[in-house]
Amino acid sequence: MQAFTHLRALAVPLEGRNVDTDQIIPARFLKKNRDALYKNYLFHDLRFDEHGTPRTDFILNRPLFSGAQILVADENFGCGSSREGAVYCLADYGVRAILAPSFGDIFFNNCLKNGLLPIRLDAKSLDAVRLALHNATDANPATREISIDLAACTLQAPGLSSQRSFVMDPFWHECLLKGVDELALTLSYANDIAHFEQHHRSSHPWLIN
């Protein structure tokens, strides 16, 4: 996984509560191999019509938000079934962080396991961020950017008058900063584990014998 430390990137507002994993990736695409085309399945039935033509009214198809790496969503994003493909297609599309007031629990954990940062922020603040992004018609992309400092657990975004803090589980905070999963993080402490075991054996020989 790619380490996540700081990110300043274009953000796209996505309206609607309870956006479920079947909307993120329709079930018929779950049998597909994860290859260069996988990103095309993201929000497929919302992004494309029955002929495969991009829907001009869908937010991800607007040129102003082309290349967005941050998604600003509403309540209960990623609810529904536990399909990991929902996170795969978001990551393959280029999304590195998602801001929402709340997430589906399994989706939230799948994000962390795949190096995608889910940030919980209060609904009122995110309503203001999405409104500011919708209203940012200026050609200057800086008006549509969000800056995230994962080390400090802070962010700055359009529509917010000040820097905001967010909470991260310490374990996953370390994993994301180092760009590792649970197994790789554990292996990174192999020397410490070996030292502890050696000390434990020498201090408590009766446990070994």
Secondary structure, 3 states (H helix, E strand, C coil): CCCCCEEEEEEEECCCCCCEHHHHCCHHHCCCCCCCCHHHHCCHHHHECCCCCECCCCHHHCHHHCCCCEEECCCCECECCCCCHHHHHHHHHCCCEEEECCECHHHHHHHHHCCCEEEECCHHHHHHHHHHHHHCCCCCHHHHEEEEECCCCEEECCCCCCCEECCCCHHHHHHHHHCCCHHHHHHCCHHHHHHHHHHHHHHCHHHHC
